[in-house]
Amino acid sequence: MTTEQPRSNRPFIALVIAVAILLWLARGVLGPFIVAAIVAYAFSPVVSKAERRFGLPRIAVVAIGYVIAIVILGALAWLLAGRVIEEITLLASSGPSSIATTLRDLLGADMIAIGGQQITVVEIAAQIQARIGSLIASPGDALHIAGVVGQFALEAILALIVTFYFLVDGTTFRDHVVGVLPRERRASTVALLERIHLVLGKWLRGQVFLIFLVAAVTYLVLGPILHVPYALAIAVITGVLEIIPLVGPLAATAIAGTDAFARGGPSLAVIVIAFYFVLRQIEDQVVAPVVIGRAVHLHPVVTIFAVLVGLHVYGVLGGLLGVPVAAALNVVYRELYRPDEPETVAPPPKGRRRLPKGSTTLS
C-alpha cells in the first residue's frame, strides 16, 4: 500500500515570487484596481445578503445596487455639490486673509522683524498659503491640470467597471487563488482569510460610516450652533480628512480653528478646537470600538509607521492603505505566533501554610 506524498511547496513559492514581481512592475497602473478591490471588499457582504434574501442572481443584485448608488450620489450632488464647491472656493480664497488675521492677533502687530528685515503678516500668510498649496496640488499650467483631471476621470471609470466584476466574481477569484495552494494548507488558509475578511470588512464599512458621521456632527455644531462661516465646507473637509490617520484630524482642526479665529476671535477658536478635541475622544474611545471593533486597533506607533511606509512605497494611496494592511498583517501574526498560555501556580491547600526554607514540620 502506497501513501500519497505531500505536494512540494516549490511551485507555489515560485508562483508567489512571480506574482510579486509582476505587481511591482505594474505598480503604476494598479491604483484603479486597488480602489476597486477595496470597494468590492467592503460591499461584497451586502451583495451576498441581498442575493440570499431576494433570490436574485448576483449580477442583478450588483446592477440594482449600482443604480441605487448612482441615484443617491446624484441627489446629493444636486442638493449639496453647488454649495459645497462655492464654500470651499471662498474658504480657499480667504485663506491668506484668515491666516494674516490670526497672525496679526497673535503677534499684536502688522509687521515683524526677521534678520533685520521688516516682513508683513500678509506676506507671511501668502507664503504659508503657497506652501500648503504646493503640498496638496501639483504645480503646472492649465494643460497639465486638464491632463490630471482627464486621467483621474478615466481611472474613476475604470475603477467602477472593475468594481462591478469584483462584486460579481470575487468569490471565484478567491477560489482560484486558494486552489493553487497545496491541498493540506487550503483549509487553514481559508480560515485565515475569513478572519482577515472579518477585520478588514469592519474597518472599511466603519470608515465610511465615520466619515459621514463626523461630517454631519461637525456641520451641526459649526453651522446652526456656532454659526462659523463656511461650516458646510469645513464639515466636508473634516469628513474627508478622516480617512488619513492621525494627520487628517489635526489638519481639520487647524483649518477650522484658523477660520474661527479669523471670523470670531480667540473665544470662538477655543470653542471650535475644544469641540474637535471632544469629538476625537468620543470617536476614538466610544464610537470606533463599537463600529469598527477593537480587533483593528493598532498601537499609535504602529499606525504612524504603517502610514509612513505606505506613503513611501505607493504615495497617497499607499498611505491610506497602510493601516488596513497593518491590521491584516496583525491578524496573520496572531495566527502564526499565538501567545503561550500564562503559567498558573496552584494555591497551597486551605488550612495549611507554606513551610519555611529548610523546615520539615509544621509548628
Summary of the structure (lengths in Angstrom):
residues: 363
radius of gyration: 27.7
end to end distance: 68.8
largest distance: 97.0
contacts: 933
relative contact order: 0.08
helix: 79%
strand: 2%
